[in-house]
Amino acid sequence: MANDIRLEPGLPYPLGATWDGSGVNFAVFSANAEKIELCLFDNKGRRELRRVPLPEYTHEVWHGYFPDLRPGQVYGLRAYGPYDPARGHRFNPNKLLIDPYAKMLLGDIRWHDACFGYRVGSSRADLSFDRRDSAFVVPKCVIIDPSVTWGNDVHPAVPWDQTVIYEAHVKGMTARHPDVPERLRGTFAGLADPHAIDYLVKLGITTIELLPVQAFFDDRYLVEKRLSNYWGYNTVAFFAPATRYLSHGSDVHEFKRMVRKLHEAGIEVILDVVYNHTGEGNEMGPTFSFRGIDNASYYILSEDPRYYFDVTGCGNTLNLKHERVLQMVVDSLREWVQECHVDGFRFDLATALGRDVGTFDPTSVFFDTIAQDPVLSRVKLIAEPWDVGPDGYQLGNFPPGWAEWNGAYRDTVRSYWRGDEGTLPDLAGTLLGSASLFDRRGRKPWASINFVTAHDGFTLADLYSYNDKHNEANLEDNNDGHDDNRSWNCGVEGETEDPDVLALRAKMRRNALATMFLSQGTPMLLMGDEIGRSQDGNNNAYCQDNEINWIEWENRAPENEVFLEFAKDLIALRKQHPILKQNYFLHGNFITDTIRDIFWLKPSGEGMEQEDWHNGGLKVVGLQLCDREGLCLLALFNASDEDVDFRLPGEDDEAEWQTLVCTDQDEWRPKEMIPAPGPVSVTGRSIMVLKEEGR
């Protein structure tokens, strides 16, 4: 290789490739490598032009400064060292590696046996060594100029108790949107289109939570089945955007422009991030980056270092106890906040981030680091509070400052509306922000992220159309996905034209959505639930990059247009009544001499007694919410099949209640005035919400 390139010692920081306006500094951590080479390519990444060893090694960081390099230069890395899996080392300089700090990638994976550090098919994969060069099949890194004009961009800074989250997929949102230019559909630019943003604004959401947008690839077994990694939970470059979401593959700033447009509309952007594992899989996986740069540092290894400690179900677990791996994760998070202006993160399998190998520790180094960080401690932090390891379900055990996906909320609401016996006490707790889980250490009700559906599982339409999963399209013989769906097909499995079944399904959808928006805590709506999006009964559509996952914007059934208006009205109702989103837990305390903040009622109008809560067959209850200003709302829940008459509270005969919501109707008209003590009839399997007149 030619060596006529100027090279200086450079600095061991910052890590990655850093353009300073004059040249580029490279810094790569590896505690166990014997040499790191910088490999320079032509601008299409097809031809390797030269290899230059990084000249200096300081504090376990290889580094060098190149005065002649500029943004746009395509590069990769090669790491030299022992190939000794029995000691945890898997160096192989024949494998071109992605810089862990790369901020832009060029190209995609072309699956080939050369991607692997060992000889595929060898009877002793732990001992074999593959000498084929992988540069022709792996993506390359690109040096970027990070500067961009943000103008007067301002973080919306929506208070937690005002937050309404919309979980969405970048491509799924606009892939079929007729008003978004075709070349922009399914991209960051498509999501930034005024038509897409206007829809979100009119819906009333405050915060969009995007499924993973950090660079990821399609797994080999999916490609061989002609499927894809649609969800994106297999990150390989934590600083780089997924190029599949760029309308112009080389425009790394497209994501930033999307954020700015959403901010202009007052909408926050939260990213679903995957720092519990990487896309390199287990010991039989490919060598793309971390494995080849320093396997023993980046991953938690088993007692036998040939294998990986895996609590993620994806083959490996990142070693966040290592200071440099922790630094990489924190640097990545800061990059997305400071350089890309995102407003927060949802952490996939967050229990894994706090593990000391076998046990979860809410004071682990990762959580302590985030808590003291002046940037990251101020953004929205959401944990998916489980992993697949021992004692992996840690709902309610995350530190102050964190919100958590409340899977117990989802299960309780689904069970109650399915008509399961004995669910009423759990429903009462979830309606009030799951205080038994979160009311400690100064945490607030907003810490409970309340959801009935999410990307993983049935959509809301499918929840009441299918008793069983139908994942045949995933080509895994319907063995993948959850079996505990707590769904109900309302009498017919799948599609039907029976008007009675369709009416019941619509009512059940209204019940689920109304319950969520009437609950204390932070509601999260799944993309498309408000317009009846179906996945044809697939409850694990992770590999379906097609109409199964994309929103159908045109030719929607009239009843789904009506349901959209219902969803908008529910969100507006929540915004209009602060009593539905209190910033403190409600425990039935007196707020005046005679009025409590909450009061549970039987249909007779009397208060619920202890024995009533132990009545497993009871499926009917009333919840009265009152604030210090005297406003009272009354939510009446009836999950039984029978209509029930409720006696309304009232101190005198002049008291009146106005109906705000009635899920028995596809459209509610909040006009009806009902004098106390009523009675008011609540139809079987429905909710009625009333407001005391004059309050």
C-alpha positions as CSV (number, residue, x, y, z in Angstrom):
1,M,0.0,0.0,0.0
2,A,1.1,3.6,-0.7
3,N,2.4,5.4,2.4
4,D,2.4,9.0,1.0
5,I,-0.2,10.2,3.5
6,R,0.7,12.6,6.3
7,L,0.2,11.2,9.7
8,E,0.7,12.7,13.2
9,P,0.3,11.2,16.6
10,G,-3.1,12.8,17.3
11,L,-5.0,12.4,20.5
12,P,-6.7,9.5,22.3
13,Y,-9.9,11.5,22.5
14,P,-12.6,12.0,21.4
15,L,-13.1,8.4,20.3
16,G,-14.1,7.8,16.7
17,A,-13.3,9.9,13.6
18,T,-13.4,13.6,14.4
19,W,-13.2,16.3,11.8
20,D,-11.8,19.5,13.3
21,G,-11.9,21.7,10.3
22,S,-8.3,21.0,9.3
23,G,-8.0,17.2,9.5
24,V,-9.3,14.1,11.1
25,N,-8.3,12.5,14.4
26,F,-8.9,8.8,14.8
27,A,-9.2,7.1,18.2
28,V,-10.2,3.5,18.8
29,F,-10.4,1.7,22.1
30,S,-9.0,-1.8,22.3
31,A,-7.4,-3.2,25.5
32,N,-6.2,-6.4,23.8
33,A,-5.4,-5.5,20.2
34,E,-1.8,-5.5,19.1
35,K,-2.4,-3.2,16.2
36,I,-5.2,-1.2,14.6
37,E,-5.2,-0.3,11.0
38,L,-7.2,2.4,9.3
39,C,-8.4,1.3,5.9
40,L,-9.2,4.0,3.4
41,F,-11.6,3.3,0.4
42,D,-12.7,5.1,-2.7
43,N,-15.9,7.2,-2.4
44,K,-18.1,4.2,-3.3
45,G,-16.5,1.9,-0.8
46,R,-15.6,-0.7,-3.4
47,R,-11.8,-0.4,-3.6
48,E,-9.5,-0.4,-0.6
49,L,-6.8,2.3,-1.4
50,R,-4.5,1.9,1.6
51,R,-4.0,0.7,5.1
52,V,-2.4,2.8,7.7
53,P,-1.6,1.6,11.2
54,L,-2.7,4.0,13.9
55,P,0.7,5.1,15.3
56,E,0.1,5.8,19.0
57,Y,-1.4,3.7,21.9
58,T,-2.4,5.7,25.0
59,H,-4.6,4.4,27.8
60,E,-5.7,1.5,25.7
61,V,-6.7,3.8,22.9
62,W,-5.1,3.6,19.4
63,H,-4.9,7.0,17.7
64,G,-3.5,9.1,14.9
65,Y,-4.2,12.4,13.2
66,F,-4.5,12.7,9.4
67,P,-4.2,16.4,8.2
68,D,-5.2,15.4,4.6
69,L,-8.4,13.6,5.2
70,R,-11.8,15.3,4.8
71,P,-15.5,14.6,5.5
72,G,-16.8,12.1,3.0
73,Q,-13.8,9.8,3.3
74,V,-14.9,6.2,3.4
75,Y,-13.0,4.0,5.8
76,G,-13.0,0.8,8.0
77,L,-10.8,-0.7,10.6
78,R,-8.8,-3.9,11.0
79,A,-7.6,-5.2,14.3
80,Y,-4.7,-7.5,14.9
81,G,-4.3,-9.7,18.0
82,P,-4.8,-13.2,19.2
83,Y,-7.5,-15.4,17.8
84,D,-8.0,-17.5,21.0
85,P,-11.7,-18.0,21.8
86,A,-10.8,-20.1,24.9
87,R,-9.4,-16.8,26.3
88,G,-12.2,-14.7,24.9
89,H,-10.2,-13.2,22.0
90,R,-11.5,-13.2,18.5
91,F,-9.2,-10.9,16.5
92,N,-9.1,-11.5,12.8
93,P,-7.5,-8.8,10.6
94,N,-9.1,-10.3,7.5
95,K,-12.4,-8.9,8.7
96,L,-13.1,-5.2,7.9
97,L,-14.7,-3.7,11.0
98,I,-17.1,-0.9,11.6
99,D,-15.8,1.9,13.9
100,P,-17.9,1.7,17.1
101,Y,-18.1,5.5,16.9
102,A,-19.0,5.7,13.2
103,K,-21.6,8.4,12.6
104,M,-22.4,7.4,9.0
105,L,-22.4,4.1,7.2
106,L,-22.2,3.4,3.5
107,G,-23.8,0.3,2.0
108,D,-25.5,-2.7,3.6
109,I,-24.5,-6.3,4.5
110,R,-24.1,-8.7,1.7
111,W,-24.4,-12.0,3.5
112,H,-21.4,-14.3,2.8
113,D,-19.4,-16.8,4.8
114,A,-16.6,-14.2,4.8
115,C,-18.6,-12.2,7.3
116,F,-17.6,-14.7,10.0
117,G,-14.3,-14.9,11.9
118,Y,-14.3,-18.7,11.9
119,R,-14.7,-21.1,9.1
120,V,-18.4,-21.7,8.6
121,G,-19.2,-25.4,8.6
122,S,-16.1,-26.4,10.5
123,S,-16.6,-29.2,13.0
124,R,-14.6,-27.1,15.5
125,A,-15.8,-23.5,15.0
126,D,-14.1,-22.4,18.2
127,L,-10.7,-23.3,16.7
128,S,-11.1,-22.6,13.0
129,F,-9.9,-19.3,11.5
130,D,-11.3,-17.8,8.3
131,R,-8.8,-16.0,6.2
132,R,-11.1,-14.5,3.6
133,D,-11.3,-10.7,3.4
134,S,-14.7,-9.5,4.3
135,A,-14.3,-5.9,2.9
136,F,-16.4,-6.7,-0.2
137,V,-19.5,-7.7,1.8
138,V,-19.6,-5.3,4.9
139,P,-20.7,-1.7,5.1
140,K,-18.0,1.0,5.4
141,C,-17.8,4.0,7.7
142,V,-17.9,7.6,6.4
143,I,-16.3,10.7,8.0
144,I,-18.9,13.4,8.5
145,D,-19.0,17.1,9.1
146,P,-21.4,17.3,12.1
147,S,-22.2,20.9,11.7
148,V,-25.8,21.8,10.8
149,T,-27.9,24.8,11.1
150,W,-30.6,24.3,13.8
151,G,-32.0,27.9,13.6
152,N,-34.1,28.6,16.6
153,D,-34.9,25.0,17.4
154,V,-36.3,24.6,20.9
155,H,-37.0,21.3,22.8
156,P,-40.8,21.2,23.4
157,A,-40.0,20.1,27.0
158,V,-43.5,18.7,27.5
159,P,-44.0,18.1,31.3
160,W,-44.3,14.4,32.1
161,D,-47.8,14.7,33.4
162,Q,-48.9,16.3,30.1
163,T,-47.3,13.7,27.9
164,V,-49.2,11.5,25.4
165,I,-46.8,9.1,23.6
166,Y,-47.4,7.7,20.1
167,E,-45.2,4.6,19.4
168,A,-44.4,4.7,15.7
169,H,-42.2,3.2,13.1
170,V,-40.4,5.6,10.7
171,K,-41.3,3.6,7.6
172,G,-44.6,2.3,8.7
173,M,-45.9,5.8,9.2
174,T,-45.6,7.0,5.7
175,A,-44.8,4.1,3.4
176,R,-48.3,4.2,2.0
177,H,-49.1,7.9,2.6
178,P,-50.7,9.3,-0.6
179,D,-49.9,12.9,0.3
180,V,-46.2,12.3,1.0
181,P,-44.0,12.5,-2.1
182,E,-43.3,8.9,-3.2
183,R,-39.5,9.3,-3.0
184,L,-39.8,10.4,0.6
185,R,-42.2,7.7,1.9
186,G,-40.8,5.5,4.6
187,T,-37.9,7.9,5.5
188,F,-37.1,10.6,8.0
189,A,-38.0,13.2,5.4
190,G,-41.3,11.5,4.9
191,L,-42.1,11.7,8.6
192,A,-41.1,15.3,8.5
193,D,-43.6,16.0,5.7
194,P,-46.3,18.5,6.8
195,H,-49.1,16.0,6.1
196,A,-47.6,13.5,8.5
197,I,-46.9,16.0,11.2
198,D,-50.3,17.7,10.8
199,Y,-51.9,14.3,11.4
200,L,-50.0,13.9,14.7
201,V,-50.9,17.4,15.8
202,K,-54.6,16.9,15.1
203,L,-54.6,13.6,16.9
204,G,-53.3,15.4,20.0
205,I,-50.1,13.5,20.8
206,T,-47.2,15.3,22.4
207,T,-44.4,12.9,21.9
208,I,-43.5,10.4,19.2
209,E,-41.5,7.3,20.2
210,L,-39.7,5.8,17.2
211,L,-38.7,2.2,17.0
212,P,-34.9,1.8,16.5
213,V,-33.3,4.2,14.1
214,Q,-29.7,3.5,14.9
215,A,-27.9,1.5,12.2
216,F,-28.9,-2.2,12.0
217,F,-28.9,-4.9,9.4
218,D,-31.2,-7.7,8.2
219,D,-30.3,-11.0,9.9
220,R,-29.0,-13.7,7.6
221,Y,-31.7,-16.2,8.4
222,L,-34.3,-13.5,7.6
223,V,-32.7,-12.6,4.3
224,E,-32.6,-16.3,3.3
225,K,-36.3,-16.4,3.9
226,R,-36.8,-13.1,2.0
227,L,-37.9,-11.4,5.2
228,S,-36.3,-8.4,6.9
229,N,-35.4,-7.0,10.3
230,Y,-38.3,-4.5,10.2
231,W,-38.3,-3.5,13.9
232,G,-34.6,-2.9,14.0
233,Y,-33.7,-4.4,17.4
234,N,-30.1,-5.5,16.4
235,T,-27.9,-2.4,16.4
236,V,-24.4,-2.5,15.0
237,A,-23.5,1.2,15.1
238,F,-24.8,3.2,18.0
239,F,-23.9,6.7,16.6
240,A,-25.2,6.3,13.0
241,P,-28.7,6.5,11.6
242,A,-30.1,3.6,9.7
243,T,-29.4,4.4,6.1
244,R,-32.6,2.7,5.0
245,Y,-34.5,5.7,6.5
246,L,-32.6,8.3,4.5
247,S,-34.3,9.5,1.4
248,H,-30.8,10.4,0.1
249,G,-28.4,7.8,1.3
250,S,-25.5,10.2,1.9
251,D,-27.5,12.9,3.8
252,V,-26.7,12.1,7.4
253,H,-28.5,15.3,8.6
254,E,-31.9,14.3,7.3
255,F,-32.7,12.9,10.8
256,K,-31.9,16.3,12.4
257,R,-34.2,18.1,10.0
258,M,-37.0,15.7,10.9
259,V,-36.5,16.5,14.6
260,R,-36.5,20.2,13.9
261,K,-39.8,20.0,12.0
262,L,-41.4,17.9,14.7
263,H,-40.2,20.4,17.3
264,E,-41.7,23.2,15.4
265,A,-45.0,21.5,15.8
266,G,-44.5,21.1,19.5
267,I,-43.8,17.3,19.3
268,E,-41.0,15.7,21.2
269,V,-38.9,12.9,19.7
270,I,-38.0,9.8,21.8
271,L,-35.8,7.0,20.4
272,D,-36.2,3.3,21.2
273,V,-32.6,2.3,21.8
274,V,-30.9,-1.1,22.1
275,Y,-27.8,-1.0,24.3
276,N,-28.3,-4.4,25.9
277,H,-26.8,-6.4,23.0
278,T,-25.5,-5.9,19.4
279,G,-26.3,-7.4,16.1
280,E,-23.2,-9.7,16.2
281,G,-25.1,-12.5,17.9
282,N,-23.6,-15.4,19.8
283,E,-20.3,-17.2,19.3
284,M,-21.6,-18.4,15.9
285,G,-22.4,-14.9,14.8
286,P,-20.6,-12.6,12.3
287,T,-17.6,-10.3,13.0
288,F,-18.7,-6.8,12.1
289,S,-17.3,-4.5,14.8
290,F,-17.1,-5.1,18.6
291,R,-16.2,-8.8,18.4
292,G,-13.2,-8.1,16.2
293,I,-12.0,-4.9,18.0
294,D,-12.0,-6.4,21.5
295,N,-14.4,-9.2,22.2
296,A,-13.3,-9.7,25.8
297,S,-14.0,-6.1,26.7
298,Y,-17.2,-5.3,24.8
299,Y,-19.2,-8.4,25.8
300,I,-20.0,-10.3,29.0
301,L,-18.5,-13.7,28.5
302,S,-19.5,-17.0,30.3
303,E,-17.2,-18.9,32.6
304,D,-16.1,-20.6,29.5
305,P,-15.0,-17.5,27.5
306,R,-15.8,-19.2,24.2
307,Y,-19.5,-18.4,24.9
308,Y,-21.5,-15.4,25.8
309,F,-23.5,-14.5,28.9
310,D,-26.9,-13.8,27.3
311,V,-29.9,-12.3,29.1
312,T,-31.3,-10.7,25.9
313,G,-32.3,-13.7,23.9
314,C,-30.2,-12.3,21.0
315,G,-26.9,-14.1,21.6
316,N,-24.8,-11.6,23.6
317,T,-25.0,-8.9,26.3
318,L,-23.0,-5.7,26.3
319,N,-20.5,-5.4,29.1
320,L,-21.6,-2.1,30.7
321,K,-19.4,-2.7,33.7
322,H,-16.4,-2.0,31.5
323,E,-15.6,1.7,31.7
324,R,-14.9,2.1,28.0
325,V,-18.1,0.2,26.9
326,L,-20.1,2.3,29.4
327,Q,-18.4,5.4,27.9
328,M,-19.4,4.4,24.4
329,V,-23.1,4.1,25.5
330,V,-23.1,7.4,27.3
331,D,-21.3,9.1,24.5
332,S,-23.8,7.7,22.0
333,L,-26.8,8.9,24.1
334,R,-25.2,12.4,24.5
335,E,-24.6,12.5,20.7
336,W,-28.3,11.9,20.0
337,V,-29.3,14.6,22.5
338,Q,-26.8,17.2,21.9
339,E,-26.1,16.8,18.2
340,C,-29.5,15.5,17.1
341,H,-31.7,17.2,19.7
342,V,-33.8,14.2,20.6
343,D,-35.9,14.5,23.8
344,G,-35.5,11.1,25.4
345,F,-35.0,7.4,25.1
346,R,-36.9,4.2,25.6
347,F,-34.4,1.5,26.6
348,D,-35.0,-2.0,25.2
349,L,-34.6,-4.8,27.8
350,A,-33.4,-2.3,30.3
351,T,-33.0,-4.9,33.1
352,A,-29.9,-6.1,31.3
353,L,-28.4,-2.6,31.6
354,G,-28.4,-2.9,35.4
355,R,-27.2,-6.5,35.8
356,D,-24.2,-7.5,37.7
357,V,-24.1,-10.7,35.7
358,G,-26.9,-12.7,37.5
359,T,-28.7,-10.0,39.5
360,F,-30.4,-6.7,38.8
361,D,-29.1,-3.6,40.7
362,P,-31.0,-0.3,40.4
363,T,-27.8,1.4,41.7
364,S,-25.6,-0.2,39.0
365,V,-22.9,1.9,37.4
366,F,-25.1,2.5,34.3
367,F,-28.0,4.0,36.3
368,D,-25.7,6.0,38.6
369,T,-23.9,7.4,35.5
370,I,-27.1,8.5,33.9
371,A,-28.4,10.0,37.2
372,Q,-25.4,12.3,37.6
373,D,-25.0,13.3,33.9
374,P,-26.0,16.9,33.4
375,V,-27.4,16.2,29.9
376,L,-28.9,12.8,30.1
377,S,-30.5,13.1,33.5
378,R,-32.8,15.9,32.1
379,V,-34.3,14.0,29.2
380,K,-37.2,11.6,29.3
381,L,-35.9,8.1,30.3
382,I,-38.2,5.1,29.8
383,A,-37.2,1.5,30.7
384,E,-38.6,-1.7,29.3
385,P,-38.3,-3.3,32.7
386,W,-37.5,-6.8,31.8
387,D,-35.0,-9.2,30.1
388,V,-35.0,-13.0,29.6
389,G,-32.5,-13.7,32.4
390,P,-33.2,-14.9,36.0
391,D,-35.5,-12.5,37.9
392,G,-35.7,-10.5,34.7
393,Y,-39.1,-8.8,35.4
394,Q,-38.2,-5.7,37.4
395,L,-41.3,-3.6,36.9
396,G,-41.3,-0.8,39.5
397,N,-37.7,-1.3,40.6
398,F,-36.0,1.3,38.4
399,P,-34.5,4.4,40.0
400,P,-36.1,7.8,40.5
401,G,-36.2,9.8,37.2
402,W,-37.2,6.8,35.1
403,A,-40.5,5.9,33.7
404,E,-41.3,2.2,32.9
405,W,-43.4,0.3,30.4
406,N,-46.1,-1.1,32.6
407,G,-46.7,-4.6,31.3
408,A,-48.9,-5.3,34.3
409,Y,-51.2,-2.5,33.3
410,R,-51.5,-4.0,29.8
411,D,-52.3,-7.4,31.2
412,T,-54.8,-6.1,33.8
413,V,-56.8,-4.0,31.3
414,R,-56.9,-6.8,28.8
415,S,-58.0,-9.4,31.4
416,Y,-60.7,-7.1,32.9
417,W,-62.3,-6.3,29.6
418,R,-62.1,-9.9,28.5
419,G,-64.3,-10.6,31.5
420,D,-61.8,-12.5,33.7
421,E,-62.9,-12.9,37.3
422,G,-61.0,-11.5,40.1
423,T,-59.4,-8.6,38.1
424,L,-61.2,-5.7,39.7
425,P,-58.7,-5.0,42.5
426,D,-55.9,-4.9,39.9
427,L,-57.9,-2.7,37.7
428,A,-58.4,-0.2,40.5
429,G,-54.6,0.0,41.1
430,T,-53.8,0.5,37.5
431,L,-56.4,3.2,37.1
432,L,-54.6,5.2,39.8
433,G,-51.1,4.9,38.4
434,S,-50.0,1.6,39.9
435,A,-49.0,3.2,43.3
436,S,-48.1,-0.2,44.7
437,L,-45.2,-0.3,42.2
438,F,-44.2,3.3,41.8
439,D,-45.2,5.3,44.9
440,R,-41.8,5.4,46.6
441,R,-38.6,7.4,46.5
442,G,-40.5,10.5,45.3
443,R,-41.6,8.9,42.1
444,K,-44.7,10.2,40.4
445,P,-47.7,8.6,38.6
446,W,-46.2,9.5,35.3
447,A,-43.5,6.8,35.9
448,S,-46.1,4.3,34.8
449,I,-46.2,4.2,31.0
450,N,-49.7,2.8,30.4
451,F,-50.3,0.9,27.3
452,V,-52.8,-1.8,26.1
453,T,-50.9,-2.5,22.9
454,A,-47.4,-1.9,21.6
455,H,-45.3,-2.9,18.6
456,D,-44.7,-6.3,20.2
457,G,-48.1,-8.1,20.2
458,F,-51.5,-7.6,18.7
459,T,-52.7,-4.3,17.5
460,L,-55.9,-3.0,19.2
461,A,-58.0,-4.1,16.3
462,D,-56.5,-7.6,16.4
463,L,-56.8,-7.8,20.2
464,Y,-60.6,-8.0,19.7
465,S,-60.5,-10.0,16.5
466,Y,-58.3,-13.0,17.4
467,N,-58.1,-15.5,20.2
468,D,-54.9,-16.9,18.9
469,K,-51.8,-15.6,17.1
470,H,-51.5,-16.1,13.4
471,N,-47.8,-15.7,12.6
472,E,-47.6,-18.0,9.6
473,A,-46.1,-15.2,7.5
474,N,-43.0,-15.2,9.7
475,L,-42.2,-18.7,8.4
476,E,-41.6,-20.1,11.8
477,D,-44.6,-22.5,11.8
478,N,-46.5,-20.1,14.1
479,N,-44.1,-21.0,17.0
480,D,-42.9,-17.4,17.5
481,G,-44.6,-14.7,19.5
482,H,-46.5,-14.6,22.8
483,D,-49.2,-17.1,23.6
484,D,-50.5,-15.1,26.6
485,N,-52.4,-12.5,24.6
486,R,-55.5,-12.1,26.8
487,S,-57.4,-11.3,23.7
488,W,-61.0,-12.0,22.7
489,N,-62.3,-12.5,19.1
490,C,-65.8,-11.5,20.2
491,G,-67.2,-14.8,18.8
492,V,-65.5,-15.1,15.4
493,E,-61.8,-15.7,14.7
494,G,-60.5,-13.1,12.2
495,E,-62.4,-11.3,9.6
496,T,-66.2,-11.3,9.6
497,E,-69.2,-9.4,8.2
498,D,-71.4,-10.2,11.1
499,P,-72.7,-6.7,12.2
500,D,-73.2,-7.8,15.8
501,V,-69.7,-9.0,16.1
502,L,-68.3,-5.9,14.4
503,A,-70.3,-3.7,16.8
504,L,-69.0,-5.5,19.8
505,R,-65.4,-5.4,18.6
506,A,-65.7,-1.6,18.1
507,K,-67.0,-1.2,21.6
508,M,-64.2,-3.3,23.1
509,R,-61.7,-1.1,21.3
510,R,-63.4,2.0,22.7
511,N,-63.3,0.5,26.2
512,A,-59.6,-0.3,26.0
513,L,-58.7,3.1,24.7
514,A,-61.0,5.0,27.1
515,T,-59.5,3.1,30.1
516,M,-56.0,4.1,29.1
517,F,-56.8,7.8,28.7
518,L,-58.8,7.8,32.0
519,S,-55.9,6.3,33.9
520,Q,-53.4,8.2,36.0
521,G,-49.9,7.8,34.5
522,T,-48.5,8.4,31.0
523,P,-50.6,7.0,28.1
524,M,-48.9,5.4,25.1
525,L,-50.9,4.8,21.9
526,L,-49.6,2.4,19.2
527,M,-49.3,3.7,15.7
528,G,-52.5,3.1,13.8
529,D,-54.6,1.8,16.7
530,E,-56.7,5.0,16.3
531,I,-57.7,4.0,12.8
532,G,-58.1,0.2,13.2
533,R,-54.7,-0.9,11.8
534,S,-54.6,-4.7,11.7
535,Q,-51.7,-7.1,11.3
536,D,-54.0,-10.0,10.3
537,G,-53.5,-11.6,13.7
538,N,-49.7,-11.5,13.6
539,N,-48.5,-10.7,17.1
540,N,-44.8,-10.7,16.3
541,A,-44.5,-8.8,13.0
542,Y,-40.8,-8.0,13.5
543,C,-39.9,-9.3,10.1
544,Q,-42.7,-8.0,8.0
545,D,-41.6,-4.9,6.0
546,N,-44.9,-4.8,4.0
547,E,-48.6,-3.9,4.3
548,I,-48.9,-6.0,7.5
549,N,-47.1,-3.2,9.3
550,W,-47.7,-0.1,7.2
551,I,-50.5,2.3,8.0
552,E,-53.3,2.2,5.4
553,W,-54.1,5.8,4.8
554,E,-56.6,5.4,2.0
555,N,-59.8,3.4,1.7
556,R,-60.3,3.1,5.4
557,A,-63.6,1.8,6.5
558,P,-66.1,4.5,7.7
559,E,-66.2,3.0,11.2
560,N,-62.5,3.6,11.5
561,E,-62.9,7.2,10.6
562,V,-65.4,7.4,13.4
563,F,-63.0,5.7,15.8
564,L,-60.3,8.2,14.9
565,E,-62.6,11.0,16.1
566,F,-63.3,9.0,19.2
567,A,-59.5,8.8,19.9
568,K,-59.1,12.5,19.3
569,D,-61.9,13.4,21.7
570,L,-60.4,11.1,24.4
571,I,-57.0,12.8,24.1
572,A,-58.7,16.2,24.2
573,L,-60.8,15.2,27.2
574,R,-57.6,14.2,29.1
575,K,-56.0,17.5,28.2
576,Q,-59.0,19.5,29.4
577,H,-59.2,17.8,32.8
578,P,-56.0,17.9,34.9
579,I,-57.7,15.6,37.3
580,L,-57.0,12.7,34.9
581,K,-53.3,13.3,35.1
582,Q,-52.4,14.2,38.6
583,N,-48.7,14.7,39.6
584,Y,-49.2,12.9,42.8
585,F,-50.7,9.5,43.8
586,L,-54.3,9.4,44.9
587,H,-55.0,7.3,48.0
588,G,-58.5,8.3,49.0
589,N,-57.4,11.2,51.3
590,F,-59.8,13.9,52.3
591,I,-59.3,17.1,50.3
592,T,-62.2,18.9,52.1
593,D,-64.0,18.0,55.3
594,T,-66.4,15.8,53.3
595,I,-64.7,15.0,49.9
596,R,-62.0,12.5,49.2
597,D,-59.6,12.7,46.2
598,I,-61.0,9.3,45.1
599,F,-64.0,7.3,46.1
600,W,-65.0,3.8,44.9
601,L,-68.7,3.2,44.4
602,K,-70.9,0.2,44.1
603,P,-73.9,0.5,41.7
604,S,-76.1,1.2,44.8
605,G,-74.1,4.5,45.3
606,E,-72.6,3.2,48.5
607,G,-68.8,2.9,48.9
608,M,-67.0,-0.3,48.1
609,E,-66.3,-2.4,51.2
610,Q,-63.3,-4.7,51.7
611,E,-65.4,-7.8,51.1
612,D,-66.6,-6.3,47.8
613,W,-63.0,-6.2,46.5
614,H,-62.7,-9.9,47.3
615,N,-65.8,-10.8,45.3
616,G,-64.1,-12.4,42.3
617,G,-67.3,-12.3,40.2
618,L,-67.7,-8.5,40.6
619,K,-66.9,-6.7,37.3
620,V,-68.7,-3.4,37.9
621,V,-67.3,-0.4,39.8
622,G,-67.5,3.4,39.9
623,L,-64.5,5.7,40.4
624,Q,-65.2,9.3,41.6
625,L,-62.2,11.6,41.2
626,C,-62.3,15.1,42.9
627,D,-59.8,17.9,43.1
628,R,-59.2,20.7,45.5
629,E,-61.1,23.1,43.3
630,G,-64.2,21.0,43.7
631,L,-64.2,19.3,40.2
632,C,-65.6,15.8,40.3
633,L,-65.6,13.2,37.5
634,L,-67.3,9.9,37.8
635,A,-66.1,6.9,35.7
636,L,-68.4,3.9,35.7
637,F,-66.9,0.6,34.5
638,N,-69.0,-2.4,33.5
639,A,-67.2,-5.5,32.2
640,S,-70.2,-7.8,32.7
641,D,-72.6,-8.8,30.0
642,E,-75.6,-7.2,31.7
643,D,-76.7,-3.6,31.9
644,V,-76.3,-2.1,35.3
645,D,-78.1,0.8,36.9
646,F,-75.8,3.2,39.0
647,R,-77.1,5.6,41.6
648,L,-75.3,8.9,41.2
649,P,-73.6,10.8,44.0
650,G,-75.3,14.0,45.1
651,E,-75.9,15.9,48.3
652,D,-79.2,17.3,47.3
653,D,-81.8,16.9,44.6
654,E,-80.4,19.8,42.6
655,A,-77.1,18.0,41.8
656,E,-76.7,17.1,38.1
657,W,-74.2,15.1,36.1
658,Q,-73.3,15.6,32.5
659,T,-72.2,12.7,30.3
660,L,-68.7,13.1,28.8
661,V,-68.0,9.6,27.5
662,C,-70.2,6.6,26.7
663,T,-68.3,3.8,25.0
664,D,-71.5,2.0,24.1
665,Q,-71.9,4.5,21.3
666,D,-69.6,4.9,18.4
667,E,-70.0,8.7,18.8
668,W,-70.7,10.3,22.1
669,R,-72.6,13.6,22.5
670,P,-71.7,15.2,25.8
671,K,-75.1,16.9,26.2
672,E,-77.2,14.7,28.4
673,M,-77.8,16.0,31.9
674,I,-78.7,13.4,34.5
675,P,-80.0,14.5,37.9
676,A,-78.7,12.8,41.0
677,P,-79.3,10.3,42.3
678,G,-80.2,9.0,38.9
679,P,-80.2,6.1,38.3
680,V,-78.1,5.9,35.1
681,S,-77.9,2.7,33.1
682,V,-74.4,1.5,32.1
683,T,-74.6,-0.9,29.2
684,G,-72.9,-4.3,29.5
685,R,-69.2,-4.1,28.5
686,S,-69.0,-0.4,28.5
687,I,-67.8,2.8,30.3
688,M,-69.6,5.9,31.1
689,V,-67.9,9.1,32.3
690,L,-69.8,12.0,33.9
691,K,-68.9,15.4,35.2
692,E,-70.8,17.1,38.0
693,E,-72.7,20.0,36.5
694,G,-71.4,23.4,37.3
695,R,-68.0,22.2,38.4
